[in-house]
Amino acid sequence: MTAPASRSGQLVRSPVVLHDGQWWLVSGAGSILATDPTFAGVLDDFAQAMAAADEAVADLHARQGEPPSTDAGGRR
């Protein structure tokens, strides 16, 4: 599994958290490590796509002279 640049953080609006390069599914009942390499790869790809989208939006705001959203970093 290739972890995204960020080593920790919650995936947008999901019960999925990246901690020290490992994906965890988190709920009120507890947490479980996502050990399936295909599933972890999809989470990596999605996290990278979200980071790229956030960066593109921030760049667009900068070119338009608008301040970026105060709730940046994948938290919409």
CNS distance restraints for C-alpha pairs under 8 A (distance, minus, plus):
assign (resid   1 and name CA) (resid  37 and name CA) 6.19 0.50 0.50
assign (resid   1 and name CA) (resid  40 and name CA) 6.53 0.50 0.50
assign (resid   1 and name CA) (resid  41 and name CA) 5.83 0.50 0.50
assign (resid   1 and name CA) (resid  44 and name CA) 7.85 0.50 0.50
assign (resid   2 and name CA) (resid  41 and name CA) 7.00 0.50 0.50
assign (resid   2 and name CA) (resid  44 and name CA) 6.80 0.50 0.50
assign (resid   3 and name CA) (resid   7 and name CA) 7.16 0.50 0.50
assign (resid   3 and name CA) (resid  21 and name CA) 5.42 0.50 0.50
assign (resid   3 and name CA) (resid  22 and name CA) 7.51 0.50 0.50
assign (resid   3 and name CA) (resid  44 and name CA) 5.78 0.50 0.50
assign (resid   4 and name CA) (resid  21 and name CA) 7.84 0.50 0.50
assign (resid   4 and name CA) (resid  44 and name CA) 5.87 0.50 0.50
assign (resid   4 and name CA) (resid  45 and name CA) 7.94 0.50 0.50
assign (resid   4 and name CA) (resid  47 and name CA) 6.82 0.50 0.50
assign (resid   4 and name CA) (resid  48 and name CA) 6.01 0.50 0.50
assign (resid   7 and name CA) (resid  18 and name CA) 6.56 0.50 0.50
assign (resid   7 and name CA) (resid  19 and name CA) 6.15 0.50 0.50
assign (resid   7 and name CA) (resid  20 and name CA) 5.25 0.50 0.50
assign (resid   7 and name CA) (resid  21 and name CA) 5.24 0.50 0.50
assign (resid   8 and name CA) (resid  17 and name CA) 7.20 0.50 0.50
assign (resid   8 and name CA) (resid  18 and name CA) 4.77 0.50 0.50
assign (resid   8 and name CA) (resid  19 and name CA) 4.46 0.50 0.50
assign (resid   8 and name CA) (resid  20 and name CA) 5.94 0.50 0.50
assign (resid   8 and name CA) (resid  21 and name CA) 6.98 0.50 0.50
assign (resid   9 and name CA) (resid  17 and name CA) 5.60 0.50 0.50
assign (resid   9 and name CA) (resid  18 and name CA) 5.21 0.50 0.50
assign (resid   9 and name CA) (resid  19 and name CA) 6.63 0.50 0.50
assign (resid  10 and name CA) (resid  14 and name CA) 7.32 0.50 0.50
assign (resid  10 and name CA) (resid  15 and name CA) 7.49 0.50 0.50
assign (resid  10 and name CA) (resid  16 and name CA) 5.91 0.50 0.50
assign (resid  10 and name CA) (resid  17 and name CA) 4.19 0.50 0.50
assign (resid  10 and name CA) (resid  18 and name CA) 6.15 0.50 0.50
assign (resid  11 and name CA) (resid  15 and name CA) 7.39 0.50 0.50
assign (resid  11 and name CA) (resid  16 and name CA) 5.57 0.50 0.50
assign (resid  11 and name CA) (resid  17 and name CA) 5.89 0.50 0.50
assign (resid  11 and name CA) (resid  18 and name CA) 7.47 0.50 0.50
assign (resid  11 and name CA) (resid  47 and name CA) 6.69 0.50 0.50
assign (resid  11 and name CA) (resid  74 and name CA) 7.36 0.50 0.50
assign (resid  12 and name CA) (resid  74 and name CA) 5.81 0.50 0.50
assign (resid  12 and name CA) (resid  75 and name CA) 5.72 0.50 0.50
assign (resid  12 and name CA) (resid  76 and name CA) 7.21 0.50 0.50
assign (resid  13 and name CA) (resid  75 and name CA) 7.59 0.50 0.50
assign (resid  15 and name CA) (resid  25 and name CA) 5.69 0.50 0.50
assign (resid  15 and name CA) (resid  26 and name CA) 5.16 0.50 0.50
assign (resid  15 and name CA) (resid  27 and name CA) 6.51 0.50 0.50
assign (resid  16 and name CA) (resid  23 and name CA) 6.69 0.50 0.50
assign (resid  16 and name CA) (resid  24 and name CA) 5.64 0.50 0.50
assign (resid  16 and name CA) (resid  25 and name CA) 4.69 0.50 0.50
assign (resid  16 and name CA) (resid  26 and name CA) 6.06 0.50 0.50
assign (resid  17 and name CA) (resid  23 and name CA) 5.65 0.50 0.50
assign (resid  17 and name CA) (resid  24 and name CA) 5.18 0.50 0.50
assign (resid  17 and name CA) (resid  25 and name CA) 6.48 0.50 0.50
assign (resid  17 and name CA) (resid  26 and name CA) 7.08 0.50 0.50
assign (resid  18 and name CA) (resid  22 and name CA) 5.46 0.50 0.50
assign (resid  18 and name CA) (resid  23 and name CA) 4.50 0.50 0.50
assign (resid  18 and name CA) (resid  24 and name CA) 6.25 0.50 0.50
assign (resid  19 and name CA) (resid  23 and name CA) 6.37 0.50 0.50
assign (resid  19 and name CA) (resid  24 and name CA) 7.31 0.50 0.50
assign (resid  22 and name CA) (resid  33 and name CA) 7.35 0.50 0.50
assign (resid  22 and name CA) (resid  34 and name CA) 7.47 0.50 0.50
assign (resid  23 and name CA) (resid  33 and name CA) 6.17 0.50 0.50
assign (resid  23 and name CA) (resid  34 and name CA) 5.45 0.50 0.50
assign (resid  23 and name CA) (resid  35 and name CA) 8.00 0.50 0.50
assign (resid  23 and name CA) (resid  40 and name CA) 6.58 0.50 0.50
assign (resid  23 and name CA) (resid  43 and name CA) 7.84 0.50 0.50
assign (resid  24 and name CA) (resid  31 and name CA) 6.38 0.50 0.50
assign (resid  24 and name CA) (resid  32 and name CA) 5.56 0.50 0.50
assign (resid  24 and name CA) (resid  33 and name CA) 4.49 0.50 0.50
assign (resid  24 and name CA) (resid  34 and name CA) 5.45 0.50 0.50
assign (resid  25 and name CA) (resid  31 and name CA) 5.52 0.50 0.50
assign (resid  25 and name CA) (resid  32 and name CA) 5.29 0.50 0.50
assign (resid  25 and name CA) (resid  33 and name CA) 6.35 0.50 0.50
assign (resid  25 and name CA) (resid  34 and name CA) 6.64 0.50 0.50
assign (resid  26 and name CA) (resid  30 and name CA) 6.00 0.50 0.50
assign (resid  26 and name CA) (resid  31 and name CA) 4.39 0.50 0.50
assign (resid  26 and name CA) (resid  32 and name CA) 6.65 0.50 0.50
assign (resid  27 and name CA) (resid  31 and name CA) 6.19 0.50 0.50
assign (resid  34 and name CA) (resid  39 and name CA) 7.38 0.50 0.50
assign (resid  34 and name CA) (resid  40 and name CA) 6.51 0.50 0.50
assign (resid  35 and name CA) (resid  39 and name CA) 7.93 0.50 0.50
assign (resid  35 and name CA) (resid  40 and name CA) 7.15 0.50 0.50
assign (resid  36 and name CA) (resid  40 and name CA) 6.15 0.50 0.50
assign (resid  37 and name CA) (resid  41 and name CA) 5.95 0.50 0.50
assign (resid  38 and name CA) (resid  42 and name CA) 6.31 0.50 0.50
assign (resid  39 and name CA) (resid  43 and name CA) 6.32 0.50 0.50
assign (resid  40 and name CA) (resid  44 and name CA) 6.16 0.50 0.50
assign (resid  41 and name CA) (resid  45 and name CA) 6.16 0.50 0.50
assign (resid  42 and name CA) (resid  46 and name CA) 6.09 0.50 0.50
assign (resid  43 and name CA) (resid  47 and name CA) 6.04 0.50 0.50
assign (resid  44 and name CA) (resid  48 and name CA) 6.16 0.50 0.50
assign (resid  45 and name CA) (resid  49 and name CA) 6.13 0.50 0.50
assign (resid  46 and name CA) (resid  50 and name CA) 6.15 0.50 0.50
assign (resid  47 and name CA) (resid  51 and name CA) 6.20 0.50 0.50
assign (resid  48 and name CA) (resid  52 and name CA) 6.18 0.50 0.50
assign (resid  49 and name CA) (resid  53 and name CA) 6.12 0.50 0.50
assign (resid  50 and name CA) (resid  54 and name CA) 6.10 0.50 0.50
assign (resid  50 and name CA) (resid  74 and name CA) 6.53 0.50 0.50
assign (resid  51 and name CA) (resid  55 and name CA) 6.18 0.50 0.50
assign (resid  51 and name CA) (resid  73 and name CA) 7.28 0.50 0.50
assign (resid  51 and name CA) (resid  74 and name CA) 6.58 0.50 0.50
assign (resid  52 and name CA) (resid  56 and name CA) 6.14 0.50 0.50
assign (resid  53 and name CA) (resid  57 and name CA) 6.20 0.50 0.50
assign (resid  54 and name CA) (resid  58 and name CA) 6.19 0.50 0.50
assign (resid  54 and name CA) (resid  72 and name CA) 7.24 0.50 0.50
assign (resid  54 and name CA) (resid  73 and name CA) 6.81 0.50 0.50
assign (resid  54 and name CA) (resid  74 and name CA) 6.55 0.50 0.50
assign (resid  55 and name CA) (resid  59 and name CA) 6.11 0.50 0.50
assign (resid  56 and name CA) (resid  60 and name CA) 6.14 0.50 0.50
assign (resid  57 and name CA) (resid  61 and name CA) 6.20 0.50 0.50
assign (resid  58 and name CA) (resid  62 and name CA) 6.16 0.50 0.50
assign (resid  58 and name CA) (resid  68 and name CA) 5.58 0.50 0.50
assign (resid  58 and name CA) (resid  69 and name CA) 7.83 0.50 0.50
assign (resid  59 and name CA) (resid  63 and name CA) 6.22 0.50 0.50
assign (resid  60 and name CA) (resid  64 and name CA) 6.26 0.50 0.50
assign (resid  61 and name CA) (resid  65 and name CA) 6.07 0.50 0.50
assign (resid  61 and name CA) (resid  66 and name CA) 4.92 0.50 0.50
assign (resid  61 and name CA) (resid  67 and name CA) 6.33 0.50 0.50
assign (resid  61 and name CA) (resid  68 and name CA) 5.89 0.50 0.50
assign (resid  62 and name CA) (resid  66 and name CA) 5.84 0.50 0.50
assign (resid  62 and name CA) (resid  67 and name CA) 6.76 0.50 0.50
assign (resid  62 and name CA) (resid  68 and name CA) 7.18 0.50 0.50
assign (resid  68 and name CA) (resid  72 and name CA) 7.53 0.50 0.50
assign (resid  71 and name CA) (resid  75 and name CA) 6.05 0.50 0.50
assign (resid  71 and name CA) (resid  76 and name CA) 6.42 0.50 0.50
assign (resid  72 and name CA) (resid  76 and name CA) 7.01 0.50 0.50
